[in-house]
Amino acid sequence: MRHVYIRGILGLIWLAAAIVSGSMLYVILGAVFLYSAYTTRKKGKKGDR
C-alpha cells in the first residue's frame, strides 16, 4: 500500500512543478502518476472485501 502513497505524492509534486514552470509535460506526468495511484488503490480495495 505504500507504493500507492508514493505515487500520489509524486503526482502532486509533478503537478506543483507544472504550475511553477507552466510546462505541459509536467501536467501529463503528474496526471499519469495520480491515475496510476488511483487505479492501484481501487484494485486493492476490491481484494479487501
C-alpha positions in Angstrom: 0.0 0.0 0.0 3.0 2.3 0.5 3.6 2.5 -3.3 0.1 4.0 -3.7 1.0 6.8 -1.4 4.4 7.3 -3.0 2.8 7.5 -6.5 0.2 10.0 -5.1 2.9 12.2 -3.6 5.0 12.1 -6.8 1.9 13.0 -8.8 1.3 16.1 -6.6 4.9 17.1 -6.9 4.8 16.9 -10.7 1.6 19.0 -10.7 3.2 21.6 -8.5 6.2 21.7 -10.8 3.7 22.2 -13.7 2.2 25.2 -12.0 5.5 26.7 -11.3 7.1 26.1 -14.7 4.0 26.1 -16.9 5.2 23.0 -18.7 2.6 20.7 -20.2 4.9 17.7 -19.8 4.8 18.0 -16.1 1.0 18.2 -16.2 0.9 14.9 -18.2 3.4 13.2 -15.9 1.5 14.3 -12.8 -1.7 13.1 -14.2 -0.2 9.7 -15.1 1.2 9.2 -11.5 -2.1 10.2 -9.9 -4.2 8.0 -12.3 -1.8 5.1 -11.6 -2.2 5.6 -7.8 -5.9 5.8 -8.1 -6.3 2.6 -10.2 -3.9 0.7 -7.9 -5.8 1.7 -4.8 -9.1 0.9 -6.4 -7.9 -2.6 -7.3 -6.6 -3.1 -3.8 -10.0 -2.2 -2.2 -11.8 -4.8 -4.3 -9.5 -7.5 -2.9 -10.0 -6.4 0.7 -13.7 -7.4 0.8 
